[in-house]
């Protein structure tokens, strides 16, 4: 998760699901640590380099969700295990660049209630846990 000085969270709209917003995420490569993986994924998906982000906190436990049966495949399996981190944007909004041919069509700053109202149903329980964690400090 990336927040701004106002406490809003950077959300991304998926190309194949207009109106469905989510946080950036991705898989680990090889022996990559979760933190190294998140920096790589954030750079790939948003163009933001590690020096443009300040790590604020990491969620204490991995979070898990299962994909609906029609969305399961050999690449993604039956679900996701997420290691979640909260960053503060140090760079400028103009530094955010979606990767051409990537999975997102647009981005915007959202409150957690806004994000929760637009995230797909199978991710909602995980996002609710993150919202409770961020909002209660």
N, C-alpha and C positions, 0 to 999 in steps of 0.2 A: 504494500500500500504506500502511496505517496500522498502526503498532505501538503497543504500550503499554509501560509501564516495565519489564515482565517480558520484553519481546522477542517477545511473541506478536503475530500478525498478525490484523487484523480481516477475517473472512471472511463472505460473504453467500450464503445459500441461495436459489437461483432458484425462482420460483413454479412454472414449468412443468416443473422437473426436481427433485423432492424428493430430498434427499440429495446433490445436486450443489452444491458450494460454490465460490465464486470471489472474486476481488478486484473492487472496483468499476471500471468502465471506461465509456467513452462516446466519442462522436464530437465532433470539433471543429466549431464553427460559424463560417462566414465566414472572416475573417482572424484568428481567435482563435489565440493561441500555445498550445503544449501545456500550459504551466503555468497559464495563465488557464482553459483548458478543463478541466483536472483540478480546479481549485478550484470551478468551476461544477458539474461533474458530482458532485463529492463533496457539495456542498451539496444538490443536487437529490436524490441517492440516500441520503444519510445525515443530512441536516440540519446537518452540521458546517460552520461558517463558517471562513474562512481564519485568523482570530485564535484558533481553537481547535486549530490544527495547527501544528507546527513542521517545516519542510522540512529533512530530514536529508541527502538525497542524491538524485541522479537517475541512472538507468541510462545508461551512456555512449552507447548506440546504440539506435535503434528496434528492437523485436522484432516478429516477424511470425508469424502462424499462418494456415493455410487451414481454412476450414469444410468439413465433409463436404458432399458434393453436395446431399443433401436439405435442408440448412439454408441454402443460398445463396438469395438473393432480390435484388430490385432495391434494397431499402433497405440491406442489409449487404454485398452483393456476394459475392465469393468468399473473403473473409478479413478480417483485421484487422492494422493496423500500430499497435503500441503504443509510446507514450512513457511510460516508467515512472518513478515518483517514490516515494520513501520518506518518510513523515511520521511524526512522533511525536504522539500525542494529548495535547494540553494541557488540553482540557476534561474534563468528567466523562462517564462512560459513559452517564449519564442524558440527556446531550445528543444521543445518537445516536437519530435518528428516521427510520425507513424511510418513504419517500414513499407516501401512499395511492395505490393503483393502479399502483405501480411494479413493477419486475421482480423484487424480492426479497421473500421471505416472512419471513426471520429473519436474525439476525446472531449471531456468537459469536467469541471469541478462539481462534485456532488456532495450533499450532506449524506450521512449514513442512512437516514430514513428514505431519501430519494433513491439511493443505490439499492436498498432493500426492496423498494417498490418496483424496480425494473429488472432485477436479477432473475435468471431462470430459476424455476422452483427447486431443482435438485441441488443448487448451490446455496439456497436461502438459509438453511440451518447453520452452515459454516459461516456465512457472512453475518448472521445474527450474533454468533459467538464473537466474531471480530469486532462488531459494532459495540457490544457490551464491554469488551476489553478496552477498546479505545475510549469510549465515552465515560467509563467509570475510572479510568486511569489506573 
